[in-house]
Amino acid sequence: MAGRVSDWYFSNGKDFDGVTEQLADVRHSAAQVGRRAPKFGLNGFLIARDTEAEARDTLREIVAKADREAVEGFGAAVKQAGQSSADGKGMWQDSTFEDLVQYNDGFRTGLIGTPEQIAERIVAYKKLGVDLLLLGFLHYHEEVEYFGKRVLPLVRELEAQLPDGEAESVSVHA
C-alpha cells in the first residue's frame, strides 16, 4: 500500500538489511503503479555516550530493568496478531526480547555507541535512502542536548562530504 498511495513510509527499527529490503519492496510497488517511491522514515532509539562501553552498559541496564512480564506479553500478542497478516508473520515476528523492550524495535537500528559511531551509522542509513529518523532517548532532555552538541555536528560534517546527489541532510526528530 505504501508504494501505491503514500507520500511517507515509516518503519519500525531495522538494521541495514531490513531497511534495504523494505526500501526495495516499497520502491518496487511504487514503480509498478507509476509512482515515485515515498520518503522513508525509520524509528530508532539512540544511546550516545563518550565510550562504546558506556553506551553498551546503558543498553544492558535498560534491558535488565524492563518489566519482563509486560515485554513478553506484548511480544506474544503482536506475534500472534502477525500470523494473520499477508506474509503470515507481521512486523515483530523476528523481534527478540531486547528488541521489544523498546516497543518499535528501536535498538535494532544500532544507534548505540560514541558520537562518531552514531554519526557514521546515521549517514549510512541516509545513503540507503532513509530521509528521516524518529529517535527516542532514555533521558530525553539531557540526551537530546548531548545529541545536538556532540552527534549532529558530526552528521552534518559527514553529509558535507557526500557526492552532490546525496548531499541533502537527513531529518532527525526526537
Disulfide bonds with the S-S distance in Angstrom:
none
